[in-house]
Amino acid sequence: MKDGRLRERISSDTRLHALRNLRQTSTLPYYRVMHTAVDPITVVEGDEKIMLGANNYLGLANHPAVLRGAHDAVNRFGGSATGSPLLNGTSELRLELEHEIAQWHQTEDAIVFPSGYQTNLGTIAGLVGVGDSIVVDTEAHASIQDGARLSGASVRTFRHNDLVSLRQQLMRISDRPGAALVVVDGLYSMRGDLAPVDEISNLCSEFAITLMIDEAHSVGVLGTHRTGAAELYGVEDRIDVRMGALSKGLGATGGFIAGTHELIDSLRLNARAFVFSTAAVPAALGAALAAIRIIRSDEGATLADQALRNARLLRTRLLDWGIDVGGTTALPSGDDVVAPNVPVVLGDEMRAIEVWRRIYDEGVFTALAVAPAVDVGQALLRMCVMATHTTQQIEDAARIIATAIIESRQGSIPNTNQFKESR
């Protein structure tokens, strides 16, 4: 690099040095090489692992109909759209997918972005700007936070799922000029808990503020029609902007917004991440269309039910071993929902890495989240179940995970300064 100051900044990043040290000792939990498709058993760097690290909740990423949809789309439309929908035309397949999404969500229209991240970036920055206000949950996904910053609007946060804190922020912006937008996740992927969407919707209605729900991790899994947390709470018709991902439960790639014709047309004009980005590749469109048709069928209902059953089984077995597990939400009806992503907070980052490695060596692949994905000192393991996991695989994984955590409590914890110095 020509700029010595930038080079020095990079070379002095202590987290970069920590990453390299972990990689050299084969203890790095990230960027592991997958040799097969993401299935309940996945070959990772030459060894079979029970896969609990992927968001393939319904097991659709390798479903024959989804693969066939991708294959047919490539044969018909090629490997790439090679340009933006605005200037290079809109494929018939993308229009078909958007129509299917709108029907599924019972909205007037829908728009598909190349990725879930771009969906939030483009939508938030396309709806509000300088002089406007955005209020987001402190644990909102990075794409929501980045979209809020990119918009240029005034950004406020409220404590996670805290309605009193949200009300305070809404009162502070109620007299401000300009538009206002509240953005929350339907299902928080790290903690596995749901937003109280019904009460948040009530507050937004009280203050006449637009509400956007990110259903990336709940779409395909929750609700009678599997459209997400808003449907589970029975308030889907009261959500102004409904976002979903094609890359989690649907097993494809991309994201979408479902809403009114006016909203969608506005995004087609103002969402720069849509207007100035090459359209989603045909394979992803074909796979997503096939996946949605499965989800809307009896097979989809069965898969969603099985994914939630597997999550409950994993959570129950870990509790049986004495492991403190999150990932549950009490509904107003009194029922509780166990999300398909089951978290265990370990706290110290180096201890979490040590536990992750022990689990990995015993044949289970989990996701490990450290700051900034979670707060400093709140490192956690996130286990994502699939509908296609067998009971025995869940039982084996729970035993391996619990044993590693229990053993780590009895051992020494490595020094963590190399991670904390850079913060």
C-alpha positions as CSV (number, residue, x, y, z in Angstrom):
1,M,0.0,0.0,0.0
2,K,1.3,3.5,-0.9
3,D,-0.3,5.1,2.1
4,G,2.0,4.3,5.0
5,R,-0.6,5.5,7.5
6,L,-3.1,3.1,6.3
7,R,-0.6,0.3,6.1
8,E,0.5,1.0,9.7
9,R,-3.1,1.0,10.9
10,I,-3.7,-2.4,9.4
11,S,-0.4,-3.9,10.6
12,S,-1.1,-2.6,14.2
13,D,-4.5,-4.2,14.4
14,T,-4.1,-6.6,17.3
15,R,-7.2,-8.6,16.3
16,L,-5.6,-9.2,12.9
17,H,-2.6,-10.7,14.7
18,A,-4.9,-12.8,16.9
19,L,-6.6,-14.1,13.8
20,R,-3.3,-15.1,12.2
21,N,-2.2,-16.8,15.4
22,L,-5.4,-18.8,15.6
23,R,-5.1,-19.8,11.9
24,Q,-1.6,-20.9,12.3
25,T,-2.5,-23.2,15.3
26,S,-5.6,-24.5,13.4
27,T,-8.0,-23.1,16.1
28,L,-9.6,-20.4,14.0
29,P,-13.4,-21.0,14.0
30,Y,-13.9,-19.0,10.8
31,Y,-13.4,-19.6,7.0
32,R,-13.3,-23.3,7.3
33,V,-13.4,-25.1,3.9
34,M,-16.6,-27.0,3.1
35,H,-16.2,-29.9,0.6
36,T,-19.9,-30.8,0.2
37,A,-23.3,-29.2,0.2
38,V,-24.7,-27.9,3.5
39,D,-26.5,-31.0,4.8
40,P,-27.0,-32.5,8.3
41,I,-23.7,-34.3,7.7
42,T,-21.2,-32.0,5.9
43,V,-17.6,-32.7,4.9
44,V,-15.5,-29.9,6.4
45,E,-11.8,-29.9,5.6
46,G,-11.9,-33.6,4.9
47,D,-13.9,-34.8,7.9
48,E,-17.6,-35.4,8.3
49,K,-19.3,-33.1,10.8
50,I,-22.8,-32.8,12.2
51,M,-23.7,-29.4,10.7
52,L,-25.2,-27.0,13.2
53,G,-23.5,-23.9,11.8
54,A,-25.7,-23.2,8.8
55,N,-29.0,-21.4,8.5
56,N,-30.5,-24.1,6.2
57,Y,-33.4,-24.5,8.6
58,L,-35.7,-26.4,6.3
59,G,-33.0,-28.4,4.6
60,L,-34.0,-26.9,1.2
61,A,-30.5,-25.8,0.0
62,N,-30.0,-29.4,-1.4
63,H,-33.6,-30.3,-2.0
64,P,-34.1,-31.9,-5.5
65,A,-36.8,-29.5,-6.5
66,V,-34.7,-26.5,-5.5
67,L,-31.6,-27.8,-7.3
68,R,-33.8,-28.4,-10.4
69,G,-35.2,-24.9,-10.2
70,A,-31.6,-23.5,-10.2
71,H,-30.5,-25.8,-13.0
72,D,-33.5,-24.9,-15.2
73,A,-33.0,-21.2,-14.6
74,V,-29.3,-21.4,-15.6
75,N,-30.2,-23.3,-18.8
76,R,-32.8,-20.6,-19.7
77,F,-31.2,-17.4,-18.5
78,G,-27.5,-18.1,-18.3
79,G,-25.1,-17.6,-15.4
80,S,-25.7,-13.9,-14.8
81,A,-28.0,-11.0,-15.6
82,T,-24.8,-9.0,-16.3
83,G,-26.4,-5.7,-15.3
84,S,-29.0,-3.9,-13.2
85,P,-32.7,-4.4,-13.8
86,L,-33.1,-0.7,-14.5
87,L,-30.8,-0.5,-17.5
88,N,-30.4,-4.1,-18.6
89,G,-34.0,-5.3,-18.4
90,T,-35.9,-7.4,-15.9
91,S,-36.0,-11.2,-16.4
92,E,-39.3,-12.9,-16.6
93,L,-38.1,-15.2,-13.9
94,R,-37.6,-12.4,-11.4
95,L,-41.0,-11.0,-12.0
96,E,-42.5,-14.5,-11.5
97,L,-40.6,-14.8,-8.2
98,E,-41.8,-11.3,-7.0
99,H,-45.3,-12.2,-7.9
100,E,-45.1,-15.5,-5.9
101,I,-43.7,-13.6,-2.9
102,A,-46.5,-11.1,-3.0
103,Q,-49.1,-13.8,-3.2
104,W,-47.4,-15.7,-0.4
105,H,-47.3,-12.6,1.9
106,Q,-50.7,-11.4,0.6
107,T,-49.3,-8.0,-0.3
108,E,-49.8,-5.9,-3.4
109,D,-46.2,-6.3,-4.7
110,A,-42.7,-7.4,-3.9
111,I,-39.1,-6.6,-5.0
112,V,-36.1,-9.0,-5.0
113,F,-32.6,-7.8,-4.2
114,P,-29.4,-9.8,-4.9
115,S,-28.7,-10.4,-1.1
116,G,-30.4,-9.9,2.2
117,Y,-27.7,-7.4,3.2
118,Q,-28.4,-5.3,0.2
119,T,-32.1,-5.5,0.8
120,N,-31.8,-3.7,4.2
121,L,-29.1,-1.3,3.0
122,G,-31.1,-0.3,-0.1
123,T,-34.5,-0.2,1.5
124,I,-33.6,1.8,4.6
125,A,-31.5,4.3,2.8
126,G,-34.1,4.5,0.0
127,L,-36.9,5.3,2.4
128,V,-35.4,7.9,4.8
129,G,-32.6,10.4,4.6
130,V,-31.1,13.6,6.1
131,G,-33.6,15.3,8.4
132,D,-35.5,12.0,9.1
133,S,-35.2,9.7,12.1
134,I,-34.6,6.0,12.5
135,V,-35.1,3.9,15.7
136,V,-33.5,0.5,15.8
137,D,-33.1,-2.3,18.4
138,T,-29.6,-2.4,19.9
139,E,-29.3,-6.0,18.7
140,A,-30.5,-5.3,15.1
141,H,-28.6,-7.0,12.4
142,A,-25.5,-5.2,11.0
143,S,-27.2,-4.6,7.7
144,I,-30.0,-2.7,9.5
145,Q,-27.4,-0.6,11.4
146,D,-25.4,0.0,8.3
147,G,-28.4,1.0,6.3
148,A,-29.4,3.4,9.0
149,R,-26.0,5.1,8.9
150,L,-25.9,5.1,5.2
151,S,-29.3,6.9,5.0
152,G,-27.9,10.0,6.7
153,A,-31.0,10.1,9.0
154,S,-30.7,10.7,12.8
155,V,-30.3,7.2,14.3
156,R,-31.5,6.3,17.8
157,T,-31.4,2.9,19.5
158,F,-33.6,1.3,22.2
159,R,-32.6,-1.5,24.6
160,H,-33.2,-5.0,23.2
161,N,-36.9,-5.8,23.1
162,D,-37.5,-3.1,25.8
163,L,-40.9,-1.4,25.1
164,V,-40.3,1.3,27.7
165,S,-37.0,2.2,26.0
166,L,-38.7,2.2,22.6
167,R,-41.5,4.5,23.8
168,Q,-38.9,6.9,25.2
169,Q,-37.2,7.1,21.9
170,L,-40.5,7.5,20.0
171,M,-41.5,10.4,22.3
172,R,-38.1,12.1,21.6
173,I,-38.7,12.1,17.9
174,S,-42.4,12.6,17.8
175,D,-42.1,16.4,17.4
176,R,-39.1,16.3,15.1
177,P,-39.6,17.4,11.4
178,G,-39.1,14.7,8.8
179,A,-40.2,11.1,8.4
180,A,-39.5,8.4,11.0
181,L,-38.9,4.7,10.7
182,V,-38.6,1.9,13.3
183,V,-36.7,-1.2,12.2
184,V,-36.5,-4.5,14.2
185,D,-35.7,-8.1,13.5
186,G,-38.6,-10.5,13.7
187,L,-36.3,-13.2,15.0
188,Y,-32.9,-12.3,16.4
189,S,-30.4,-14.8,15.0
190,M,-27.8,-14.6,17.8
191,R,-30.1,-14.8,20.8
192,G,-32.8,-16.8,19.1
193,D,-35.6,-14.6,20.6
194,L,-38.5,-12.9,18.9
195,A,-39.3,-9.2,18.9
196,P,-42.7,-8.5,20.6
197,V,-43.9,-7.5,17.2
198,D,-47.5,-7.0,18.3
199,E,-46.6,-4.4,21.0
200,I,-44.0,-2.7,18.8
201,S,-46.7,-2.4,16.1
202,N,-49.1,-0.8,18.7
203,L,-46.5,1.7,19.6
204,C,-45.7,2.6,16.0
205,S,-49.4,3.1,15.4
206,E,-49.8,5.3,18.5
207,F,-47.0,7.6,17.3
208,A,-47.9,7.3,13.5
209,I,-44.4,5.9,12.7
210,T,-43.6,3.5,9.9
211,L,-42.5,0.0,11.0
212,M,-40.1,-2.3,9.1
213,I,-39.6,-6.0,10.2
214,D,-36.6,-8.0,9.1
215,E,-37.8,-11.6,8.9
216,A,-34.6,-13.0,7.5
217,H,-34.4,-15.9,10.0
218,S,-38.1,-16.4,10.6
219,V,-39.4,-16.5,7.1
220,G,-40.1,-20.1,5.9
221,V,-40.3,-21.3,9.5
222,L,-42.7,-19.3,11.7
223,G,-46.4,-18.6,11.2
224,T,-49.3,-20.6,9.6
225,H,-48.1,-19.7,6.1
226,R,-44.5,-19.5,7.2
227,T,-44.1,-15.8,6.4
228,G,-42.4,-15.0,9.8
229,A,-42.8,-13.6,13.2
230,A,-45.3,-10.9,12.3
231,E,-47.7,-13.6,11.1
232,L,-47.1,-15.7,14.2
233,Y,-48.2,-12.7,16.3
234,G,-51.1,-12.1,14.0
235,V,-50.1,-8.5,13.0
236,E,-48.7,-9.1,9.5
237,D,-51.3,-6.7,8.0
238,R,-50.1,-3.9,10.3
239,I,-46.5,-4.1,9.2
240,D,-45.6,-1.4,6.6
241,V,-42.3,-2.9,5.3
242,R,-41.9,-6.6,5.4
243,M,-38.3,-7.8,4.6
244,G,-37.3,-11.5,4.1
245,A,-34.2,-13.4,3.1
246,L,-34.0,-16.0,0.4
247,S,-30.8,-17.3,1.9
248,K,-31.8,-18.9,5.2
249,G,-34.9,-21.1,5.4
250,L,-35.4,-20.9,1.7
251,G,-31.9,-22.3,0.9
252,A,-31.2,-19.9,-2.0
253,T,-29.6,-16.4,-2.1
254,G,-31.1,-12.9,-2.0
255,G,-33.6,-10.8,-0.1
256,F,-37.0,-9.2,-0.7
257,I,-39.4,-6.6,0.4
258,A,-43.1,-7.2,0.3
259,G,-45.6,-4.3,0.6
260,T,-47.8,-1.9,-1.4
261,H,-47.4,-1.0,-5.0
262,E,-46.4,2.5,-4.0
263,L,-43.7,1.2,-1.6
264,I,-42.2,-1.2,-4.1
265,D,-42.2,1.3,-6.9
266,S,-40.5,3.8,-4.6
267,L,-37.8,1.3,-3.9
268,R,-37.4,0.5,-7.6
269,L,-36.5,4.2,-8.0
270,N,-34.7,5.1,-4.8
271,A,-33.0,1.9,-3.4
272,R,-29.5,2.4,-4.8
273,A,-28.4,-1.1,-3.7
274,F,-31.1,-2.3,-6.2
275,V,-30.8,0.3,-9.0
276,F,-27.0,0.2,-9.2
277,S,-26.4,-3.5,-8.6
278,T,-26.4,-6.4,-11.0
279,A,-29.6,-8.3,-10.6
280,A,-29.7,-11.5,-8.7
281,V,-28.3,-14.5,-10.7
282,P,-30.8,-16.7,-12.4
283,A,-29.8,-19.8,-10.4
284,A,-30.7,-18.0,-7.2
285,L,-34.0,-16.8,-8.6
286,G,-34.9,-20.3,-9.8
287,A,-33.9,-21.9,-6.5
288,A,-35.9,-19.4,-4.5
289,L,-39.0,-19.8,-6.6
290,A,-38.9,-23.6,-6.1
291,A,-38.2,-23.2,-2.4
292,I,-41.2,-20.9,-1.9
293,R,-43.5,-23.3,-3.7
294,I,-42.4,-26.1,-1.4
295,I,-42.8,-23.9,1.7
296,R,-46.4,-23.0,0.7
297,S,-47.2,-26.7,0.3
298,D,-48.0,-29.4,2.9
299,E,-44.4,-30.5,2.6
300,G,-43.3,-27.0,3.7
301,A,-45.6,-27.1,6.8
302,T,-44.1,-30.5,7.7
303,L,-40.5,-29.2,7.3
304,A,-41.1,-26.1,9.4
305,D,-42.7,-28.2,12.1
306,Q,-39.8,-30.6,12.1
307,A,-37.2,-27.9,12.3
308,L,-38.9,-26.4,15.4
309,R,-39.2,-29.9,16.9
310,N,-35.5,-30.5,16.4
311,A,-34.7,-27.1,17.9
312,R,-36.8,-28.0,21.0
313,L,-35.1,-31.4,21.3
314,L,-31.6,-29.9,21.1
315,R,-32.5,-27.2,23.7
316,T,-34.1,-29.8,26.0
317,R,-31.1,-32.1,25.9
318,L,-28.7,-29.3,26.6
319,L,-30.8,-28.2,29.6
320,D,-30.8,-31.9,30.7
321,W,-27.0,-31.6,30.8
322,G,-27.2,-28.5,32.9
323,I,-26.3,-26.1,30.1
324,D,-27.9,-22.6,30.2
325,V,-29.6,-22.3,26.8
326,G,-31.4,-19.3,25.3
327,G,-33.6,-19.4,22.1
328,T,-37.1,-19.3,23.5
329,T,-39.9,-16.7,23.5
330,A,-43.2,-16.6,25.4
331,L,-46.1,-15.6,23.2
332,P,-49.2,-13.6,24.5
333,S,-51.2,-16.9,24.3
334,G,-48.9,-18.4,26.9
335,D,-47.2,-20.8,24.4
336,D,-43.5,-20.6,24.0
337,V,-41.6,-20.7,20.7
338,V,-38.2,-22.3,20.4
339,A,-36.3,-20.8,17.5
340,P,-34.3,-22.9,15.0
341,N,-31.2,-21.1,16.2
342,V,-30.2,-22.2,19.7
343,P,-27.6,-20.1,21.6
344,V,-25.3,-20.9,24.5
345,V,-23.6,-17.8,26.0
346,L,-20.0,-18.7,27.0
347,G,-18.7,-15.1,27.8
348,D,-15.0,-15.0,27.4
349,E,-13.9,-15.1,23.8
350,M,-10.8,-17.3,24.1
351,R,-12.8,-19.8,26.3
352,A,-15.5,-19.8,23.6
353,I,-12.9,-20.5,20.9
354,E,-11.5,-23.3,23.0
355,V,-14.9,-24.9,23.5
356,W,-15.7,-24.5,19.7
357,R,-12.5,-26.3,18.8
358,R,-13.2,-29.2,21.2
359,I,-16.7,-29.5,19.7
360,Y,-15.3,-29.3,16.2
361,D,-12.7,-32.0,16.9
362,E,-15.5,-34.3,18.2
363,G,-17.4,-34.0,14.9
364,V,-19.9,-31.1,15.3
365,F,-19.7,-27.8,13.4
366,T,-21.3,-24.9,15.3
367,A,-21.3,-21.1,14.7
368,L,-19.2,-19.0,17.1
369,A,-20.1,-15.4,17.6
370,V,-17.8,-12.8,19.1
371,A,-17.7,-9.0,19.2
372,P,-18.9,-7.1,17.2
373,A,-21.6,-9.7,16.3
374,V,-22.3,-9.8,20.1
375,D,-21.3,-7.5,23.0
376,V,-17.8,-7.8,24.4
377,G,-17.6,-10.6,26.9
378,Q,-20.8,-12.2,25.5
379,A,-19.3,-14.7,23.1
380,L,-21.7,-17.5,22.2
381,L,-22.2,-20.7,20.4
382,R,-25.1,-20.7,18.0
383,M,-26.5,-24.0,16.9
384,C,-28.8,-23.9,13.9
385,V,-30.9,-27.1,13.4
386,M,-32.3,-28.4,10.2
387,A,-35.6,-30.1,9.6
388,T,-33.5,-32.9,8.0
389,H,-31.4,-33.7,11.1
390,T,-32.2,-37.1,12.6
391,T,-33.0,-37.5,16.3
392,Q,-29.8,-39.4,16.8
393,Q,-27.7,-36.6,15.2
394,I,-29.4,-34.1,17.6
395,E,-28.7,-36.4,20.6
396,D,-25.1,-36.9,19.6
397,A,-24.5,-33.2,19.0
398,A,-26.1,-32.2,22.4
399,R,-23.8,-34.7,24.2
400,I,-20.7,-33.5,22.5
401,I,-21.5,-29.8,23.0
402,A,-22.5,-30.2,26.6
403,T,-19.4,-32.3,27.4
404,A,-17.0,-29.7,25.9
405,I,-18.7,-26.9,27.9
406,I,-18.6,-28.8,31.1
407,E,-15.0,-29.7,30.6
408,S,-14.1,-26.1,29.8
409,R,-15.5,-25.0,33.2
410,Q,-13.0,-27.3,34.9
411,G,-9.9,-26.1,33.0
412,S,-8.0,-22.9,32.7
413,I,-9.0,-20.1,30.4
414,P,-6.4,-18.7,28.0
415,N,-5.4,-15.0,28.2
416,T,-7.8,-12.7,26.3
417,N,-5.8,-9.5,26.2
418,Q,-4.9,-10.0,22.5
419,F,-8.6,-9.5,21.7
420,K,-9.5,-6.8,24.1
421,E,-6.6,-4.4,23.5
422,S,-8.0,-3.2,20.1
423,R,-11.3,-2.2,21.5
